[in-house]
């Protein structure tokens, strides 16, 4: 099964915090692009990771060329056409920059969207940009002309709660304001997560899965328990197993346990390349043909609010 996300990587500040250095990545079939990445470094404002660092908020890059992207040839050879960089802040301290890559082909439906509210200009959250693959111009057209108040729609709910929000069956959900359009183009599930940013703006990244090209093979949302001693699986979806939820069959995770627990410990993304050995739901994910995963921390005020795990 081909997923909408083709590659992920993250970059961390070096010891002197003057450069971003390679932290880890998953590249799938993008082997040339992956081979070109570990030796690189980025200064503030340089390349896609450096631009997100300098801006202090997420950046969408929908076209790679030599003026804005250092690995253009390798990206083009491996079919990567869009990158989204997410700086991760603990307060004002940059812990890392996560970059997600997508591609274009004849069977690459779905969407990744970046939404923003600037309170100085509006009470609404509007689309900054997005990658829609072969989803169709109509859905993208409607998305660019849609806005959300706090608490409304998928982006508005993530903005209001400060937590990831998962909605199943978007085409029939009253919580998804573009349900009719989603149903027409085959978009069936969505998750939105708030993104840390410096300044007063609020950002939300939304993943919309299509039937034949899901965002990932499996998606999980983990949150700390009331005592902040363990992480609990609270929501998610697996292409083989269906809707996921917590319970005794899914062990809670301690701080630092497995890739997901590692994000709680470090405040940075974590890469897992042997899913079957991962703590928590790793064996179940491996049984569903997942082989690798990335765990993404959602931080607010320097504290972990949730972790989103994507399995490939």
C-alpha positions as CSV (number, residue, x, y, z in Angstrom):
1,X,0.0,0.0,0.0
2,X,1.4,3.4,-1.0
3,X,1.0,6.1,1.6
4,X,0.5,9.8,1.0
5,X,3.6,10.7,3.0
6,X,6.6,9.6,1.1
7,X,9.4,10.6,3.5
8,X,10.0,12.2,6.9
9,X,13.2,13.6,8.5
10,X,14.1,15.8,11.4
11,X,16.9,18.3,12.1
12,X,18.3,19.3,15.5
13,X,20.4,22.3,16.5
14,X,24.1,21.5,16.9
15,X,26.0,22.0,20.2
16,X,26.6,25.7,19.4
17,X,23.1,26.1,18.0
18,X,24.4,27.8,14.9
19,X,23.5,25.0,12.5
20,X,20.8,22.4,12.2
21,X,22.2,18.9,11.9
22,X,20.6,15.7,10.7
23,X,18.7,13.9,13.4
24,X,17.1,11.0,11.6
25,X,14.8,10.1,8.7
26,X,12.6,7.6,6.9
27,X,12.9,7.7,3.1
28,X,11.1,4.6,1.8
29,X,11.8,4.3,-1.9
30,X,13.4,7.7,-2.0
31,X,16.8,6.2,-1.6
32,X,18.8,8.8,-3.5
33,X,17.2,11.6,-1.5
34,X,17.9,9.8,1.7
35,X,21.5,9.2,0.8
36,X,22.0,12.9,0.2
37,X,20.6,14.0,3.5
38,X,22.7,12.9,6.6
39,X,25.8,14.9,5.6
40,X,24.0,18.2,5.3
41,X,23.7,21.1,7.8
42,X,21.5,24.1,7.6
43,X,22.0,27.6,8.9
44,X,19.2,29.8,10.1
45,X,17.2,30.8,7.0
46,X,19.0,28.2,4.8
47,X,17.0,25.6,3.0
48,X,13.6,24.4,4.1
49,X,14.5,23.4,7.7
50,X,16.5,26.7,8.1
51,X,13.7,28.8,6.8
52,X,11.2,27.3,9.3
53,X,13.7,27.9,12.1
54,X,14.1,31.5,11.1
55,X,10.4,32.1,10.5
56,X,9.4,30.5,13.8
57,X,6.4,28.8,12.2
58,X,5.6,26.0,9.7
59,X,6.6,26.5,6.1
60,X,5.1,24.8,3.0
61,X,7.3,24.4,-0.1
62,X,5.3,23.1,-3.1
63,X,8.0,23.4,-5.7
64,X,11.7,22.5,-5.4
65,X,14.4,24.4,-7.3
66,X,18.0,25.3,-6.7
67,X,17.2,28.6,-5.2
68,X,15.1,27.3,-2.3
69,X,16.0,23.6,-1.8
70,X,19.5,22.1,-1.7
71,X,18.5,18.5,-2.7
72,X,16.4,19.4,-5.7
73,X,17.8,16.9,-8.2
74,X,17.6,14.0,-5.7
75,X,14.0,15.0,-4.8
76,X,13.0,15.1,-8.4
77,X,14.6,11.8,-9.2
78,X,12.7,10.1,-6.4
79,X,9.4,11.8,-7.2
80,X,9.2,14.2,-4.2
81,X,7.4,17.4,-5.0
82,X,6.3,19.0,-1.8
83,X,7.8,19.6,1.7
84,X,6.3,20.9,4.9
85,X,8.7,21.9,7.7
86,X,7.5,22.1,11.3
87,X,9.7,23.8,13.8
88,X,9.1,22.3,17.3
89,X,9.5,24.7,20.2
90,X,9.6,24.1,23.9
91,X,8.6,27.6,24.9
92,X,11.0,29.7,22.8
93,X,13.6,27.0,22.7
94,X,13.9,25.2,19.3
95,X,14.2,21.5,19.9
96,X,14.1,20.4,16.2
97,X,12.5,20.8,12.8
98,X,10.4,18.0,11.3
99,X,10.1,17.9,7.5
100,X,7.4,15.8,5.8
101,X,7.6,15.1,2.1
102,X,4.9,14.1,-0.4
103,X,4.9,13.4,-4.1
104,X,2.7,13.4,-7.2
105,X,1.6,10.5,-9.4
106,X,-1.5,9.2,-10.9
107,X,-2.8,7.6,-7.7
108,X,-1.8,10.0,-5.0
109,X,-5.1,11.4,-3.6
110,X,-5.5,12.9,-0.2
111,X,-4.2,16.2,1.3
112,X,-1.9,17.8,3.8
113,X,-3.0,21.3,4.8
114,X,-1.5,24.1,6.9
115,X,-4.0,26.5,8.5
116,X,-3.3,29.7,10.4
117,X,-5.1,32.3,12.5
118,X,-3.5,35.7,13.0
119,X,-5.5,37.3,15.8
120,X,-4.5,40.8,14.7
121,X,-6.3,40.3,11.4
122,X,-9.2,37.9,12.0
123,X,-11.0,35.6,14.4
124,X,-10.9,32.9,11.7
125,X,-8.4,30.3,10.7
126,X,-7.7,30.2,7.0
127,X,-5.6,28.0,4.7
128,X,-1.9,29.0,4.3
129,X,-1.3,26.3,1.7
130,X,-1.6,22.6,1.1
131,X,-0.7,19.6,-1.0
132,X,-3.7,17.9,-2.6
133,X,-2.1,15.3,-5.0
134,X,-4.7,14.1,-7.4
135,X,-7.6,14.8,-5.0
136,X,-9.0,17.3,-7.5
137,X,-9.2,21.0,-8.1
138,X,-12.7,21.3,-6.7
139,X,-11.8,20.2,-3.1
140,X,-8.7,22.4,-3.2
141,X,-10.8,25.4,-4.5
142,X,-13.3,25.0,-1.7
143,X,-10.6,24.6,0.9
144,X,-8.9,27.8,-0.1
145,X,-12.2,29.7,0.4
146,X,-13.2,28.1,3.7
147,X,-12.4,29.6,7.1
148,X,-13.0,28.2,10.6
149,X,-13.8,29.8,13.9
150,X,-12.1,28.4,17.0
151,X,-13.8,25.0,17.9
152,X,-15.4,24.5,14.4
153,X,-14.3,22.1,11.8
154,X,-11.2,19.9,12.0
155,X,-8.6,22.7,12.1
156,X,-10.8,24.7,14.5
157,X,-11.1,21.9,17.0
158,X,-7.4,21.3,17.1
159,X,-6.8,25.1,17.5
160,X,-9.4,25.2,20.4
161,X,-8.2,22.2,22.3
162,X,-4.5,22.5,21.7
163,X,-4.5,18.7,21.0
164,X,-4.6,16.4,18.0
165,X,-8.1,15.7,16.7
166,X,-9.1,12.6,14.8
167,X,-12.3,12.3,12.8
168,X,-13.4,9.1,11.0
169,X,-15.7,9.0,8.0
170,X,-15.3,12.7,7.1
171,X,-17.8,12.5,4.3
172,X,-20.6,11.9,6.8
173,X,-19.4,13.8,9.8
174,X,-21.1,17.0,11.0
175,X,-17.8,18.0,12.6
176,X,-16.2,18.3,9.1
177,X,-17.4,21.4,7.3
178,X,-16.3,20.1,3.9
179,X,-18.0,16.7,4.2
180,X,-19.8,16.8,0.9
181,X,-16.7,17.7,-1.1
182,X,-14.7,15.1,0.8
183,X,-17.2,12.3,0.0
184,X,-17.1,13.2,-3.7
185,X,-13.3,12.9,-3.9
186,X,-12.9,9.9,-1.6
187,X,-11.4,11.5,1.4
188,X,-12.5,9.4,4.4
189,X,-10.4,10.2,7.5
190,X,-8.6,13.2,9.0
191,X,-6.4,14.2,11.8
192,X,-5.3,17.7,12.7
193,X,-2.6,18.8,15.1
194,X,-1.6,22.2,16.5
195,X,1.8,23.4,15.6
196,X,4.1,25.4,17.9
197,X,5.1,28.8,16.6
198,X,6.8,31.9,17.9
199,X,4.5,35.0,17.9
200,X,0.8,35.4,18.3
201,X,-0.3,33.3,15.3
202,X,-1.9,29.9,15.7
203,X,-1.1,27.1,13.2
204,X,-2.7,23.7,12.6
205,X,-1.5,20.9,10.3
206,X,-4.2,18.7,8.9
207,X,-3.8,15.2,7.3
208,X,-6.7,14.0,5.1
209,X,-6.6,10.4,4.0
210,X,-8.0,9.0,0.8
211,X,-9.2,5.5,0.4
212,X,-6.4,4.2,-1.7
213,X,-3.5,6.4,-0.4
214,X,-3.8,6.8,3.3
215,X,-1.6,9.3,5.1
216,X,0.1,6.4,6.8
217,X,-0.6,2.7,7.4
218,X,-1.5,3.4,11.0
219,X,-2.0,6.6,13.0
220,X,-2.1,6.9,16.8
221,X,-2.6,9.7,19.3
222,X,-1.1,9.3,22.7
223,X,-1.7,11.6,25.7
224,X,-0.3,11.8,29.3
225,X,-2.6,10.4,32.0
226,X,-3.9,12.7,34.8
227,X,-0.8,12.1,36.9
228,X,1.5,12.7,33.9
229,X,3.2,9.4,34.7
230,X,2.3,7.4,31.6
231,X,1.2,7.9,28.0
232,X,-2.1,6.4,27.0
233,X,-3.4,5.6,23.5
234,X,-6.5,7.7,23.1
235,X,-7.4,7.6,19.3
236,X,-6.2,6.4,16.0
237,X,-6.8,4.2,12.9
238,X,-5.1,1.3,11.3
239,X,-5.8,0.4,7.7
240,X,-6.0,-3.3,8.7
241,X,-7.6,-3.1,12.1
242,X,-9.9,-0.1,11.9
243,X,-10.5,2.4,14.6
244,X,-8.1,2.3,17.5
245,X,-8.7,3.2,21.2
246,X,-7.1,2.7,24.6
247,X,-7.7,-0.3,26.8
248,X,-5.9,-3.2,28.6
249,X,-4.6,-4.6,25.3
250,X,-2.4,-1.6,24.6
251,X,0.2,-1.0,27.3
252,X,0.7,2.5,28.7
253,X,4.2,4.0,28.0
254,X,6.6,5.5,30.5
255,X,8.7,8.5,29.7
256,X,11.5,7.5,27.4
257,X,9.9,4.1,26.6
258,X,10.0,3.3,22.9
259,X,10.0,5.9,20.2
260,X,6.8,7.4,21.4
261,X,8.0,7.7,25.0
262,X,11.3,9.1,23.7
263,X,9.4,12.2,22.3
264,X,8.1,12.9,25.8
265,X,11.7,12.7,27.2
266,X,13.4,14.8,24.6
267,X,10.7,17.1,23.1
268,X,11.9,16.0,19.6
269,X,10.6,13.6,17.0
270,X,11.8,10.0,17.2
271,X,12.3,7.5,14.4
272,X,11.6,3.8,14.7
273,X,12.9,1.4,12.1
274,X,11.9,-1.9,13.8
275,X,8.2,-1.5,14.5
276,X,7.8,-5.0,15.9
277,X,10.1,-4.2,18.8
278,X,8.5,-0.9,19.7
279,X,6.8,-0.6,23.1
280,X,3.1,-0.1,23.2
281,X,1.3,-1.1,20.0
282,X,4.4,-2.0,18.0
283,X,3.6,-5.7,17.6
284,X,0.1,-4.9,16.4
285,X,1.5,-2.3,13.9
286,X,4.0,-4.9,12.6
287,X,1.2,-7.4,12.2
288,X,-0.5,-4.8,10.0
289,X,2.6,-4.7,7.7
290,X,4.1,-1.5,9.2
291,X,7.8,-1.5,9.2
292,X,8.9,2.0,10.4
293,X,7.3,4.9,12.3
294,X,7.8,8.5,13.4
295,X,6.6,9.9,16.7
296,X,5.8,13.6,16.7
297,X,5.6,15.6,20.0
298,X,2.9,18.2,20.5
299,X,4.3,20.7,23.0
300,X,2.8,23.7,24.7
301,X,4.7,25.8,27.2
302,X,7.5,23.3,27.1
303,X,5.2,20.4,28.2
304,X,4.1,17.5,26.1
305,X,0.4,17.6,25.5
306,X,0.2,14.6,23.1
307,X,2.3,12.5,20.7
308,X,1.2,11.6,17.2
309,X,2.7,8.3,15.8
310,X,2.6,7.6,12.0
311,X,3.5,4.1,10.8
312,X,4.7,3.2,7.3
